[in-house]
Amino acid sequence: MTEERKSIEEMMEGTEKPQRDRKNWVAFVESDVVNFLTLNEIEKMTIDDGAGNKAKLTRRKDGSVYVECTSSNVL
């Protein structure tokens, strides 16, 4: 009746989040996020995916949108 306990590594196996590609992040920000900001008349927005990718968007007086993307990568 003794049950064998799993190690932390065994319990966490297969639960890692897939690493996102920076190009996909930038494409997402420059398309979907900019469209959301424009359609909802938002002036400033900051987003973070929790994996080190961040973006700040600001609407300028002329109606254009300024986008600043940053990322961190573990090598």
C-alpha positions as CSV (number, residue, x, y, z in Angstrom):
1,M,0.0,0.0,0.0
2,T,2.9,2.3,-0.3
3,E,2.6,4.8,-3.0
4,E,5.7,6.1,-4.7
5,R,5.8,9.9,-4.7
6,K,6.8,11.7,-7.8
7,S,9.7,14.2,-7.8
8,I,9.2,17.9,-8.6
9,E,10.8,17.3,-12.0
10,E,8.4,14.4,-12.7
11,M,5.4,16.5,-11.7
12,M,6.5,19.5,-13.8
13,E,7.3,17.4,-16.8
14,G,5.4,18.6,-19.9
15,T,4.1,21.8,-18.3
16,E,6.7,24.2,-19.7
17,K,5.3,27.1,-21.7
18,P,6.5,27.1,-25.3
19,Q,9.1,29.8,-26.0
20,R,7.6,32.5,-28.1
21,D,9.5,34.0,-31.0
22,R,10.3,37.7,-30.7
23,K,9.3,38.2,-34.3
24,N,5.8,36.8,-33.5
25,W,5.6,39.2,-30.5
26,V,6.5,42.2,-32.6
27,A,4.1,41.2,-35.3
28,F,1.3,40.8,-32.8
29,V,2.0,44.2,-31.2
30,E,2.3,46.0,-34.5
31,S,-1.0,44.5,-35.9
32,D,-3.5,43.3,-33.3
33,V,-2.5,45.6,-30.4
34,V,-2.2,48.7,-32.6
35,N,-5.6,47.9,-34.1
36,F,-7.1,47.5,-30.6
37,L,-5.6,50.8,-29.5
38,T,-6.9,52.6,-32.5
39,L,-10.4,51.1,-32.5
40,N,-10.9,51.9,-28.8
41,E,-9.4,55.4,-29.0
42,I,-6.8,54.6,-26.3
43,E,-4.0,57.1,-25.8
44,K,-1.4,55.0,-24.0
45,M,-1.1,51.3,-23.4
46,T,1.6,49.0,-21.9
47,I,1.5,45.2,-22.4
48,D,3.6,42.4,-21.0
49,D,3.5,38.7,-21.9
50,G,5.1,37.5,-18.7
51,A,8.0,36.0,-20.6
52,G,10.2,39.1,-20.8
53,N,8.5,40.7,-23.9
54,K,7.0,44.1,-23.3
55,A,5.6,46.9,-25.4
56,K,4.6,50.5,-24.8
57,L,2.2,52.2,-27.3
58,T,1.4,55.9,-27.4
59,R,-0.9,57.8,-29.7
60,R,0.7,61.0,-31.1
61,K,-1.0,64.3,-31.8
62,D,-1.0,63.6,-35.5
63,G,-2.9,60.3,-35.0
64,S,0.1,58.0,-35.6
65,V,1.0,55.3,-33.0
66,Y,4.5,55.1,-31.5
67,V,5.5,51.6,-30.5
68,E,8.4,50.6,-28.4
69,C,9.1,46.8,-28.0
70,T,11.6,45.3,-25.6
71,S,12.4,41.7,-24.9
72,S,14.7,39.5,-22.8
73,N,16.2,36.2,-24.0
74,V,17.9,33.5,-22.0
75,L,20.8,32.0,-24.0
